[in-house]
Each structure stands twice: as structure tokens, then as C-alpha cells.
Amino acid sequence: MHLLGSAERVCLENREWSGSSPRCQAPHTFDTPSSVAAAMAGSLAGVLDVLSPDYKKKNVSRGFGRSFRVAEVSRMNVYILLDTSGSIKEKDFQLARNATIALIRKLDSYDVQLNFHVLSFASETIVIVNIQETDISGDTDEVIRDLMEFSYTSHGHKTGTNLHSALENVWQQISFLSVNREKNHFNETQNIIIIETDGYSNTGKKPEAALAKIRSSLGYRTTQHDHAHEKMLDVYVFGVGEHVNKDELNSLASKKSGENHFFVLKDFNKLGEVFNSIISDSSVTMCGIAQEQLSKEQELDGVIAYTRPWHVTLTSPTWGLEKYCSGSILSQNWVLTAAHCFAKVSTDTHRVPKELTIQYGGGEVQINKVIMHPDYNTLALKERNVSEFYDYDVALVQTNRSIPLSWKA
């Protein structure tokens, strides 16, 4: 059996275990594409949820300075390392390339500012897409075109597996971007490293040495028990086939609590299945992302689409069947609605019903409390002959339990 995840876990000050949950895998057994897609999507969702730049809007030119910072992160650099060593047959290389293109298209389907750096590694490393050439690395069509034009025979007879060389190249790019960090928004950039390989590193230095330099360039200590503190770095490793060095590859993948970053797949067809199903509707909880509107034919066939998953409906027996209010999910425990649903003035708290149900896509919760805007008062301008004044017409509703965020809510 091989131990995947963290071999040692320490109880941290926040009373959580360090690292990722260990799991055992027998020889000649593999992860299923669905479980891999779910694990990676769950990990990526946390990254994608805080990325919402506006540079993809019409008439906005591409550039390092066009992103709108909404949280800790405003950009994502994706480094993709493709194994093209001698053990990779041309058919498998084509499958790996198609899978990678599927991943690139999936990531690009959301409003995330992306720049790609794509490498092919055998005994040496060849750069397919250079992240420093921002006109290309930030344009997914250009990235895919260069990837399609790359020849499987580019490495010639140099057919070893030098993963250290590929990671060293990634370190060089990160170091270059860090020199002019303000222009490159270095401190707000999420770094995703994706390694696709079928075997052992048999040429060059140990890949862990290059990864340690990457972590150091990003300001992370390499002596930590896990990588939970590495907010701006995620290393995903996909071992494909029966001859994978699980111990080595597991040591390279990020170890974060509640997440998996190392996966073993049977063949490159399975890798394609993973990347095609990742970041599906069911894993996305980013504000503003919804399913498409249905056609009339689909509606007649009984198909259900959640086109406004952030909307909720508030009802109460006190209001009767005719009255209801709409609201919007702010977080798992808070809903925004109108103050006039409850009273004419903010001090009129007795008008808030004791029993209030919030119906969201896929379920319902009860309220814990309602907070009216303190300046809400429809009668505030009555002496000026304004019968109803609706400034500050907002209220916050706290739920009695968390709304489970999903593609429905």
C-alpha cells in the first residue's frame, strides 16, 4: 500500500490537524475521474470564488493593471507541466494535450484573469507558452493554438524524465515576476502548478529542491507541517499509469487541510474525463455565476434551471398567502432584503414576524434575527408632504443555520 496525503499530522493552535488527510492506495489501483474532479473542483472553488476582475468586459484592453481587486486575490497564473519523456507514446501525448486544452477552456469560462505558462519536459524543458509574453499567455485562444502546434518529437532523442528542470523553469518565471511585483500585481496573484506525468524522475536533481525555491520566492517557509499558510500557491500532481512513483509525486503535491492535490489515474483518457468535468455547475458558488436560461422546449420537457441562484423568497404565516418578499444571499448565514417587508420605521420591531421562512434553491431555513437599517423611516419627510420616503430601505436577515452553497444557491 502507498500512503498518499500527509504522513505526519500535528495538532495546530486553531485545534485543527495540519496537512491533508492520509489515504492508502494499493498497487495497480487508481482514483476515479469523478472523485478527482470533485476534489480538485472543491479546492479550486475556494480560489475562483474570490476572483472577479473586469478586464474581460467589452472595450477593456488587456493588461496587468486591468483587474478589479475584490479580495486577497485578483489574478491567477497557471503553470502546466507536460511530461513528454520516452515512456509517453504519441497517442498518450495527444490525449494529455486534449485534456489540458479542456482544462484551459473550463478555467476561461469564468471571469477570472488568467495567464498561462506551459512546459514540455523530458531530459530538458521546452517552453510552449511563456507567461512573460502577456499578449499570448493571457489569451486562451493563443495558448491553445501554441499548444496544438507543439510537436511531440520536439525533444528528439533526449527522452529522460527531468521534472526538476521543469520546476526550475517555473521558479525562474516566478522570480522574474517578483522583481517588478507592483506592476505584475505579484502579491495578489494566485499561482497554480499542474504536473502531468507517467513515471519516475530519472534525470537531473530532485524535483523537491526546485519546489523549495518556488516556495521561498513566494515568501513561504519550507519547514511548516503543512501548506495551509500558502494562500497563493497550489501544486496539483497527476500521476498517470501503473509505473508512477507515488512517494515522490505525493511529496510534491500541496498538503492542505480538507483538500487533495495528488491523484493517480489509470490512463490519459481518464485525465481527459477529469478536466472535462472539473469546475462544473455543481461546484461553482461564485457570485453572479448561474445556469443558462432554458428554451421553451426544455421547460415543457420539465427541465429545471437555477438561473438566479442568489435569489431567495421570504414568507410568513403572519403575512398570509398573498404577501412575500424577495432577497439575495450575501453569505451562508445572511440574506439582504427590503426593510419595508417588516415595518414603516426601523424602531417598529414588533412588526417582524416571529416565524419567517427563507426559501432558497434546494431548501429552506428559518430566521434567527432581522436587523433594520437604523435610518429607515417611510414617514421621515411627511412634514414636507412626501407621504412615503424609501431611502435606507434595506434589512439584514440572519438565518438560524447555514445555507449550503451550491449551483442552486
DOVEXMAR-607045 format. One record per residue (C-alpha): x, y, z; residue number from 0. Coordinates in steps of 0.001 Angstrom, whole numbers. Layout:
N
<x: X; y: Y; z: Z; seq: NUM> $
...
% end
This chain:
409
<x: 0; y: 0; z: 0; seq: 0> $
<x: 1105; y: 3577; z: -661; seq: 1> $
<x: 325; y: 6380; z: 1784; seq: 2> $
<x: -993; y: 9439; z: -57; seq: 3> $
<x: -1548; y: 12785; z: 1671; seq: 4> $
<x: 297; y: 13727; z: 4876; seq: 5> $
<x: 2333; y: 11000; z: 6598; seq: 6> $
<x: 2557; y: 13107; z: 9761; seq: 7> $
<x: -64; y: 15480; z: 11158; seq: 8> $
<x: 255; y: 17893; z: 14067; seq: 9> $
<x: -2485; y: 19455; z: 16173; seq: 10> $
<x: -2279; y: 23194; z: 15448; seq: 11> $
<x: -3142; y: 26151; z: 17699; seq: 12> $
<x: -6524; y: 26540; z: 15977; seq: 13> $
<x: -7341; y: 22950; z: 17057; seq: 14> $
<x: -7199; y: 21577; z: 13517; seq: 15> $
<x: -4879; y: 18912; z: 12156; seq: 16> $
<x: -2096; y: 20047; z: 9878; seq: 17> $
<x: -1738; y: 18773; z: 6312; seq: 18> $
<x: -4163; y: 16720; z: 4264; seq: 19> $
<x: -5939; y: 13531; z: 5315; seq: 20> $
<x: -3828; y: 10436; z: 4670; seq: 21> $
<x: -5258; y: 7686; z: 2487; seq: 22> $
<x: -3910; y: 4300; z: 1467; seq: 23> $
<x: -3770; y: 3096; z: -2122; seq: 24> $
<x: -2896; y: -424; z: -3211; seq: 25> $
<x: -648; y: -1120; z: -6215; seq: 26> $
<x: -2482; y: -1185; z: -9572; seq: 27> $
<x: -5433; y: 752; z: -8147; seq: 28> $
<x: -6415; y: 4248; z: -9235; seq: 29> $
<x: -8566; y: 7233; z: -8305; seq: 30> $
<x: -11856; y: 7548; z: -10197; seq: 31> $
<x: -12230; y: 10559; z: -12526; seq: 32> $
<x: -15372; y: 11711; z: -10682; seq: 33> $
<x: -13664; y: 11728; z: -7260; seq: 34> $
<x: -10620; y: 13543; z: -8686; seq: 35> $
<x: -12791; y: 16164; z: -10405; seq: 36> $
<x: -14797; y: 16740; z: -7229; seq: 37> $
<x: -11663; y: 17072; z: -5069; seq: 38> $
<x: -9876; y: 19431; z: -7433; seq: 39> $
<x: -13006; y: 21473; z: -8102; seq: 40> $
<x: -13621; y: 21837; z: -4388; seq: 41> $
<x: -10086; y: 23105; z: -3907; seq: 42> $
<x: -10197; y: 25428; z: -6918; seq: 43> $
<x: -13633; y: 26764; z: -5989; seq: 44> $
<x: -12142; y: 28479; z: -2982; seq: 45> $
<x: -9736; y: 30242; z: -5308; seq: 46> $
<x: -12258; y: 31094; z: -8003; seq: 47> $
<x: -14782; y: 32444; z: -5501; seq: 48> $
<x: -12600; y: 35465; z: -4738; seq: 49> $
<x: -11545; y: 36230; z: -8298; seq: 50> $
<x: -13727; y: 38656; z: -10190; seq: 51> $
<x: -11712; y: 41059; z: -12383; seq: 52> $
<x: -13446; y: 43181; z: -15006; seq: 53> $
<x: -10794; y: 43020; z: -17705; seq: 54> $
<x: -12883; y: 40672; z: -19884; seq: 55> $
<x: -15624; y: 43266; z: -20375; seq: 56> $
<x: -16007; y: 44759; z: -23846; seq: 57> $
<x: -13714; y: 47620; z: -24842; seq: 58> $
<x: -11335; y: 46963; z: -21959; seq: 59> $
<x: -7779; y: 46404; z: -23128; seq: 60> $
<x: -5780; y: 43523; z: -21725; seq: 61> $
<x: -3007; y: 44377; z: -19331; seq: 62> $
<x: -1576; y: 43737; z: -15907; seq: 63> $
<x: -3407; y: 46704; z: -14420; seq: 64> $
<x: -6959; y: 45942; z: -15583; seq: 65> $
<x: -8100; y: 43636; z: -12799; seq: 66> $
<x: -10547; y: 44710; z: -10098; seq: 67> $
<x: -9368; y: 43606; z: -6695; seq: 68> $
<x: -12263; y: 42234; z: -4654; seq: 69> $
<x: -10421; y: 40177; z: -2052; seq: 70> $
<x: -6961; y: 38829; z: -1295; seq: 71> $
<x: -6500; y: 37696; z: -4888; seq: 72> $
<x: -7150; y: 39368; z: -8216; seq: 73> $
<x: -5229; y: 37271; z: -10758; seq: 74> $
<x: -4215; y: 33691; z: -11393; seq: 75> $
<x: -1071; y: 32348; z: -13040; seq: 76> $
<x: -1383; y: 28721; z: -14152; seq: 77> $
<x: 1798; y: 26715; z: -14771; seq: 78> $
<x: 1184; y: 23464; z: -16683; seq: 79> $
<x: 3992; y: 20878; z: -16867; seq: 80> $
<x: 3531; y: 18173; z: -19523; seq: 81> $
<x: 5628; y: 15007; z: -19439; seq: 82> $
<x: 6916; y: 14233; z: -22970; seq: 83> $
<x: 9566; y: 11681; z: -21995; seq: 84> $
<x: 10241; y: 8469; z: -23894; seq: 85> $
<x: 7659; y: 6433; z: -21993; seq: 86> $
<x: 4880; y: 8715; z: -23237; seq: 87> $
<x: 3640; y: 7408; z: -26576; seq: 88> $
<x: 2421; y: 9867; z: -29189; seq: 89> $
<x: -1184; y: 8754; z: -28711; seq: 90> $
<x: -914; y: 9420; z: -24953; seq: 91> $
<x: 658; y: 12808; z: -25594; seq: 92> $
<x: -2296; y: 13759; z: -27807; seq: 93> $
<x: -4700; y: 12675; z: -25063; seq: 94> $
<x: -2772; y: 14665; z: -22441; seq: 95> $
<x: -2777; y: 17714; z: -24699; seq: 96> $
<x: -6542; y: 17429; z: -25324; seq: 97> $
<x: -7155; y: 17070; z: -21590; seq: 98> $
<x: -5042; y: 20156; z: -20895; seq: 99> $
<x: -6952; y: 22167; z: -23503; seq: 100> $
<x: -10219; y: 21094; z: -21847; seq: 101> $
<x: -8913; y: 22407; z: -18502; seq: 102> $
<x: -7819; y: 25711; z: -20066; seq: 103> $
<x: -11246; y: 26200; z: -21640; seq: 104> $
<x: -13012; y: 25363; z: -18378; seq: 105> $
<x: -10958; y: 27889; z: -16426; seq: 106> $
<x: -11537; y: 30516; z: -19103; seq: 107> $
<x: -15320; y: 30090; z: -18949; seq: 108> $
<x: -15381; y: 32136; z: -15718; seq: 109> $
<x: -14482; y: 35776; z: -15210; seq: 110> $
<x: -11020; y: 35101; z: -13859; seq: 111> $
<x: -7981; y: 36923; z: -15197; seq: 112> $
<x: -5617; y: 34142; z: -16269; seq: 113> $
<x: -2079; y: 33904; z: -17585; seq: 114> $
<x: -643; y: 30526; z: -18582; seq: 115> $
<x: 2881; y: 29126; z: -18691; seq: 116> $
<x: 3023; y: 25758; z: -20467; seq: 117> $
<x: 6105; y: 23498; z: -20459; seq: 118> $
<x: 7048; y: 20203; z: -22068; seq: 119> $
<x: 9692; y: 18265; z: -20153; seq: 120> $
<x: 11835; y: 15229; z: -20998; seq: 121> $
<x: 15610; y: 15274; z: -20350; seq: 122> $
<x: 15353; y: 19034; z: -20863; seq: 123> $
<x: 12492; y: 21546; z: -20712; seq: 124> $
<x: 10909; y: 23301; z: -23684; seq: 125> $
<x: 8694; y: 26347; z: -23145; seq: 126> $
<x: 5484; y: 26090; z: -25215; seq: 127> $
<x: 3806; y: 29233; z: -23819; seq: 128> $
<x: 5855; y: 31852; z: -21965; seq: 129> $
<x: 3981; y: 33663; z: -19194; seq: 130> $
<x: 6150; y: 36752; z: -19742; seq: 131> $
<x: 4628; y: 37208; z: -23219; seq: 132> $
<x: 1367; y: 38507; z: -21770; seq: 133> $
<x: -365; y: 39078; z: -25126; seq: 134> $
<x: -182; y: 35316; z: -25687; seq: 135> $
<x: -187; y: 33890; z: -22146; seq: 136> $
<x: -3296; y: 35898; z: -21257; seq: 137> $
<x: -5244; y: 34892; z: -24385; seq: 138> $
<x: -6575; y: 31343; z: -24096; seq: 139> $
<x: -7081; y: 31032; z: -27865; seq: 140> $
<x: -3400; y: 31866; z: -28406; seq: 141> $
<x: -2352; y: 29482; z: -25623; seq: 142> $
<x: -4366; y: 26634; z: -27157; seq: 143> $
<x: -3042; y: 27405; z: -30648; seq: 144> $
<x: 593; y: 27237; z: -29479; seq: 145> $
<x: -164; y: 24032; z: -27589; seq: 146> $
<x: -1714; y: 22447; z: -30694; seq: 147> $
<x: 1258; y: 23477; z: -32837; seq: 148> $
<x: 3794; y: 21925; z: -30452; seq: 149> $
<x: 5368; y: 18795; z: -31951; seq: 150> $
<x: 5564; y: 15552; z: -29993; seq: 151> $
<x: 9036; y: 14952; z: -31482; seq: 152> $
<x: 10493; y: 18281; z: -30284; seq: 153> $
<x: 12724; y: 16620; z: -27672; seq: 154> $
<x: 14375; y: 14314; z: -30230; seq: 155> $
<x: 16446; y: 11608; z: -28556; seq: 156> $
<x: 16575; y: 13363; z: -25179; seq: 157> $
<x: 13873; y: 11165; z: -23699; seq: 158> $
<x: 14621; y: 11137; z: -19957; seq: 159> $
<x: 12294; y: 12493; z: -17254; seq: 160> $
<x: 13707; y: 15658; z: -15697; seq: 161> $
<x: 10904; y: 17100; z: -13587; seq: 162> $
<x: 13430; y: 19225; z: -11667; seq: 163> $
<x: 14264; y: 21095; z: -14890; seq: 164> $
<x: 10557; y: 21947; z: -15446; seq: 165> $
<x: 10039; y: 23149; z: -11859; seq: 166> $
<x: 13279; y: 25137; z: -12061; seq: 167> $
<x: 11832; y: 26935; z: -15092; seq: 168> $
<x: 8654; y: 27735; z: -13118; seq: 169> $
<x: 10839; y: 29143; z: -10317; seq: 170> $
<x: 12651; y: 31367; z: -12850; seq: 171> $
<x: 9327; y: 32776; z: -14105; seq: 172> $
<x: 8032; y: 33444; z: -10589; seq: 173> $
<x: 11350; y: 35090; z: -9670; seq: 174> $
<x: 11162; y: 37300; z: -12777; seq: 175> $
<x: 7602; y: 38389; z: -11969; seq: 176> $
<x: 8514; y: 39111; z: -8341; seq: 177> $
<x: 11254; y: 41599; z: -9314; seq: 178> $
<x: 8689; y: 44077; z: -10618; seq: 179> $
<x: 5988; y: 42933; z: -8227; seq: 180> $
<x: 3868; y: 46100; z: -8206; seq: 181> $
<x: 3493; y: 46197; z: -11994; seq: 182> $
<x: 2819; y: 42449; z: -12086; seq: 183> $
<x: 413; y: 42504; z: -9069; seq: 184> $
<x: 2637; y: 39783; z: -7654; seq: 185> $
<x: 1234; y: 39856; z: -4114; seq: 186> $
<x: -2347; y: 39424; z: -5356; seq: 187> $
<x: -1628; y: 36622; z: -7831; seq: 188> $
<x: -2647; y: 33030; z: -7160; seq: 189> $
<x: -106; y: 30514; z: -8512; seq: 190> $
<x: -1426; y: 27139; z: -9669; seq: 191> $
<x: 1107; y: 24469; z: -10705; seq: 192> $
<x: -276; y: 21411; z: -12519; seq: 193> $
<x: 2058; y: 18481; z: -13162; seq: 194> $
<x: 1035; y: 15680; z: -15558; seq: 195> $
<x: 3474; y: 12748; z: -15621; seq: 196> $
<x: 3542; y: 8982; z: -16033; seq: 197> $
<x: 6570; y: 7908; z: -14070; seq: 198> $
<x: 9815; y: 8497; z: -12248; seq: 199> $
<x: 12219; y: 11418; z: -12369; seq: 200> $
<x: 15346; y: 9692; z: -13714; seq: 201> $
<x: 17383; y: 12717; z: -14855; seq: 202> $
<x: 18558; y: 15867; z: -13089; seq: 203> $
<x: 18300; y: 16856; z: -9442; seq: 204> $
<x: 15470; y: 16036; z: -7073; seq: 205> $
<x: 12326; y: 17978; z: -8038; seq: 206> $
<x: 11686; y: 18813; z: -4353; seq: 207> $
<x: 14720; y: 21149; z: -4453; seq: 208> $
<x: 13172; y: 23300; z: -7200; seq: 209> $
<x: 9816; y: 23342; z: -5426; seq: 210> $
<x: 11527; y: 24586; z: -2256; seq: 211> $
<x: 12947; y: 27513; z: -4282; seq: 212> $
<x: 9443; y: 28291; z: -5619; seq: 213> $
<x: 8028; y: 28356; z: -2093; seq: 214> $
<x: 10887; y: 30570; z: -928; seq: 215> $
<x: 10304; y: 33038; z: -3814; seq: 216> $
<x: 6693; y: 33388; z: -2687; seq: 217> $
<x: 7796; y: 34046; z: 890; seq: 218> $
<x: 6759; y: 30665; z: 2299; seq: 219> $
<x: 8807; y: 28713; z: 4806; seq: 220> $
<x: 9506; y: 25127; z: 3809; seq: 221> $
<x: 9726; y: 23864; z: 7397; seq: 222> $
<x: 5982; y: 24083; z: 8100; seq: 223> $
<x: 3969; y: 20953; z: 8945; seq: 224> $
<x: 1609; y: 21640; z: 6048; seq: 225> $
<x: 904; y: 24172; z: 3309; seq: 226> $
<x: -2223; y: 25799; z: 4738; seq: 227> $
<x: -313; y: 29096; z: 5000; seq: 228> $
<x: 458; y: 29007; z: 1270; seq: 229> $
<x: -2553; y: 31082; z: 258; seq: 230> $
<x: -1069; y: 31997; z: -3124; seq: 231> $
<x: 246; y: 28568; z: -4154; seq: 232> $
<x: -1393; y: 25254; z: -5047; seq: 233> $
<x: 536; y: 22347; z: -6546; seq: 234> $
<x: -1600; y: 19656; z: -8201; seq: 235> $
<x: 76; y: 16446; z: -9346; seq: 236> $
<x: -1498; y: 13899; z: -11704; seq: 237> $
<x: 304; y: 10579; z: -11914; seq: 238> $
<x: -930; y: 8607; z: -14914; seq: 239> $
<x: -388; y: 4865; z: -15446; seq: 240> $
<x: 929; y: 1905; z: -13459; seq: 241> $
<x: 4568; y: 2978; z: -13137; seq: 242> $
<x: 4070; y: 6176; z: -11182; seq: 243> $
<x: 6484; y: 6933; z: -8345; seq: 244> $
<x: 3708; y: 7649; z: -5864; seq: 245> $
<x: 6004; y: 8550; z: -2980; seq: 246> $
<x: 7925; y: 11157; z: -4969; seq: 247> $
<x: 4878; y: 12734; z: -6582; seq: 248> $
<x: 2931; y: 12757; z: -3311; seq: 249> $
<x: 5809; y: 14692; z: -1715; seq: 250> $
<x: 5460; y: 17406; z: -4386; seq: 251> $
<x: 1709; y: 17983; z: -4096; seq: 252> $
<x: 301; y: 20617; z: -1719; seq: 253> $
<x: -843; y: 19339; z: 1682; seq: 254> $
<x: -3815; y: 21424; z: 2821; seq: 255> $
<x: -6481; y: 20512; z: 5347; seq: 256> $
<x: -9633; y: 19109; z: 3765; seq: 257> $
<x: -8118; y: 19044; z: 274; seq: 258> $
<x: -6398; y: 16563; z: -2046; seq: 259> $
<x: -3753; y: 17682; z: -4525; seq: 260> $
<x: -2257; y: 14347; z: -5670; seq: 261> $
<x: -4169; y: 11871; z: -7835; seq: 262> $
<x: -3323; y: 8631; z: -9595; seq: 263> $
<x: -5217; y: 7853; z: -12809; seq: 264> $
<x: -5241; y: 4713; z: -14920; seq: 265> $
<x: -4550; y: 6361; z: -18296; seq: 266> $
<x: -4624; y: 9680; z: -20148; seq: 267> $
<x: -8229; y: 9084; z: -21218; seq: 268> $
<x: -9169; y: 9341; z: -17522; seq: 269> $
<x: -7220; y: 12596; z: -17258; seq: 270> $
<x: -9425; y: 13990; z: -20020; seq: 271> $
<x: -12548; y: 12931; z: -18116; seq: 272> $
<x: -11297; y: 14761; z: -15019; seq: 273> $
<x: -10526; y: 18024; z: -16788; seq: 274> $
<x: -13751; y: 17955; z: -18786; seq: 275> $
<x: -15890; y: 17611; z: -15663; seq: 276> $
<x: -13952; y: 19899; z: -13342; seq: 277> $
<x: -15464; y: 23247; z: -12344; seq: 278> $
<x: -18884; y: 22002; z: -13320; seq: 279> $
<x: -22057; y: 23874; z: -12356; seq: 280> $
<x: -22323; y: 21803; z: -9207; seq: 281> $
<x: -19002; y: 23076; z: -7834; seq: 282> $
<x: -19311; y: 26774; z: -8611; seq: 283> $
<x: -20581; y: 29072; z: -5860; seq: 284> $
<x: -19146; y: 32328; z: -7182; seq: 285> $
<x: -21473; y: 35320; z: -7072; seq: 286> $
<x: -23033; y: 36005; z: -10462; seq: 287> $
<x: -22471; y: 32544; z: -11955; seq: 288> $
<x: -25737; y: 30813; z: -12934; seq: 289> $
<x: -27121; y: 28242; z: -15330; seq: 290> $
<x: -28301; y: 29413; z: -18736; seq: 291> $
<x: -31929; y: 30304; z: -19392; seq: 292> $
<x: -33987; y: 27418; z: -20730; seq: 293> $
<x: -35711; y: 27275; z: -24076; seq: 294> $
<x: -39494; y: 26828; z: -24131; seq: 295> $
<x: -38998; y: 23254; z: -25346; seq: 296> $
<x: -36786; y: 22457; z: -22351; seq: 297> $
<x: -39309; y: 23988; z: -19956; seq: 298> $
<x: -42073; y: 21866; z: -21481; seq: 299> $
<x: -39881; y: 18793; z: -21013; seq: 300> $
<x: -39702; y: 19546; z: -17287; seq: 301> $
<x: -36052; y: 20636; z: -17218; seq: 302> $
<x: -35232; y: 22853; z: -14210; seq: 303> $
<x: -32563; y: 25555; z: -14358; seq: 304> $
<x: -31336; y: 27734; z: -11495; seq: 305> $
<x: -30845; y: 30984; z: -13395; seq: 306> $
<x: -30829; y: 33231; z: -10285; seq: 307> $
<x: -29366; y: 31027; z: -7533; seq: 308> $
<x: -28614; y: 34072; z: -5344; seq: 309> $
<x: -32337; y: 34945; z: -5043; seq: 310> $
<x: -34461; y: 33785; z: -2102; seq: 311> $
<x: -38121; y: 34167; z: -1098; seq: 312> $
<x: -39255; y: 35173; z: 2400; seq: 313> $
<x: -42697; y: 34015; z: 3617; seq: 314> $
<x: -44529; y: 34017; z: 6926; seq: 315> $
<x: -47885; y: 32683; z: 8210; seq: 316> $
<x: -48397; y: 36160; z: 9722; seq: 317> $
<x: -48318; y: 37665; z: 6220; seq: 318> $
<x: -50759; y: 35147; z: 4742; seq: 319> $
<x: -50578; y: 33542; z: 1312; seq: 320> $
<x: -50669; y: 36769; z: -709; seq: 321> $
<x: -47603; y: 38525; z: 669; seq: 322> $
<x: -43980; y: 37516; z: 206; seq: 323> $
<x: -40633; y: 39312; z: -75; seq: 324> $
<x: -37583; y: 38630; z: -2210; seq: 325> $
<x: -33996; y: 38688; z: -1002; seq: 326> $
<x: -30430; y: 37955; z: -2034; seq: 327> $
<x: -27885; y: 35617; z: -436; seq: 328> $
<x: -24924; y: 37559; z: 944; seq: 329> $
<x: -23257; y: 34607; z: 2638; seq: 330> $
<x: -24216; y: 31269; z: 4128; seq: 331> $
<x: -25808; y: 32984; z: 7137; seq: 332> $
<x: -27004; y: 36369; z: 5864; seq: 333> $
<x: -29684; y: 37475; z: 3405; seq: 334> $
<x: -30312; y: 41031; z: 2188; seq: 335> $
<x: -33914; y: 42140; z: 1737; seq: 336> $
<x: -36111; y: 45276; z: 1978; seq: 337> $
<x: -36900; y: 46900; z: 5299; seq: 338> $
<x: -40456; y: 47696; z: 4134; seq: 339> $
<x: -41192; y: 43942; z: 4269; seq: 340> $
<x: -41345; y: 44319; z: 8040; seq: 341> $
<x: -42341; y: 47847; z: 9113; seq: 342> $
<x: -42644; y: 51526; z: 8224; seq: 343> $
<x: -39866; y: 52622; z: 10614; seq: 344> $
<x: -36762; y: 50840; z: 11883; seq: 345> $
<x: -37887; y: 51085; z: 15513; seq: 346> $
<x: -41132; y: 49225; z: 14791; seq: 347> $
<x: -39564; y: 45839; z: 15544; seq: 348> $
<x: -42797; y: 44187; z: 16705; seq: 349> $
<x: -43851; y: 44059; z: 13044; seq: 350> $
<x: -41115; y: 41481; z: 12339; seq: 351> $
<x: -42891; y: 38114; z: 12443; seq: 352> $
<x: -41585; y: 35504; z: 14851; seq: 353> $
<x: -41979; y: 32808; z: 12195; seq: 354> $
<x: -40236; y: 33642; z: 8927; seq: 355> $
<x: -39078; y: 31131; z: 6310; seq: 356> $
<x: -36370; y: 31755; z: 3709; seq: 357> $
<x: -36741; y: 29537; z: 652; seq: 358> $
<x: -33631; y: 29120; z: -1497; seq: 359> $
<x: -32843; y: 26830; z: -4405; seq: 360> $
<x: -32989; y: 23340; z: -2968; seq: 361> $
<x: -34259; y: 24023; z: 562; seq: 362> $
<x: -35342; y: 26438; z: 3247; seq: 363> $
<x: -34136; y: 27894; z: 6561; seq: 364> $
<x: -35730; y: 29877; z: 9385; seq: 365> $
<x: -34602; y: 33277; z: 10630; seq: 366> $
<x: -32526; y: 33997; z: 13696; seq: 367> $
<x: -32923; y: 37802; z: 13711; seq: 368> $
<x: -33658; y: 40799; z: 11482; seq: 369> $
<x: -31543; y: 43973; z: 11512; seq: 370> $
<x: -33262; y: 47029; z: 10032; seq: 371> $
<x: -31258; y: 49969; z: 8705; seq: 372> $
<x: -31346; y: 52500; z: 11586; seq: 373> $
<x: -32202; y: 55406; z: 9227; seq: 374> $
<x: -35105; y: 53620; z: 7531; seq: 375> $
<x: -38327; y: 55596; z: 8050; seq: 376> $
<x: -41002; y: 55911; z: 5367; seq: 377> $
<x: -42554; y: 58797; z: 7366; seq: 378> $
<x: -39342; y: 60868; z: 7622; seq: 379> $
<x: -40470; y: 63556; z: 5116; seq: 380> $
<x: -44155; y: 63672; z: 5957; seq: 381> $
<x: -43929; y: 67326; z: 7067; seq: 382> $
<x: -42639; y: 68151; z: 3567; seq: 383> $
<x: -45715; y: 66495; z: 2030; seq: 384> $
<x: -43772; y: 63369; z: 999; seq: 385> $
<x: -46145; y: 60605; z: 2047; seq: 386> $
<x: -43648; y: 57731; z: 1761; seq: 387> $
<x: -39834; y: 58010; z: 1835; seq: 388> $
<x: -37880; y: 54888; z: 847; seq: 389> $
<x: -34234; y: 55779; z: 1407; seq: 390> $
<x: -32346; y: 53219; z: 3555; seq: 391> $
<x: -34925; y: 50559; z: 2662; seq: 392> $
<x: -32674; y: 47602; z: 3492; seq: 393> $
<x: -32661; y: 44903; z: 6148; seq: 394> $
<x: -30282; y: 42095; z: 7012; seq: 395> $
<x: -31734; y: 38712; z: 7922; seq: 396> $
<x: -29606; y: 36221; z: 9832; seq: 397> $
<x: -30505; y: 32568; z: 9250; seq: 398> $
<x: -30803; y: 30044; z: 12060; seq: 399> $
<x: -28456; y: 27684; z: 10186; seq: 400> $
<x: -26096; y: 27963; z: 7235; seq: 401> $
<x: -27377; y: 27861; z: 3661; seq: 402> $
<x: -25310; y: 25162; z: 1871; seq: 403> $
<x: -23808; y: 26963; z: -1106; seq: 404> $
<x: -24067; y: 25121; z: -4416; seq: 405> $
<x: -25115; y: 25739; z: -8015; seq: 406> $
<x: -28695; y: 26013; z: -6659; seq: 407> $
<x: -27800; y: 28639; z: -4028; seq: 408> $
% end
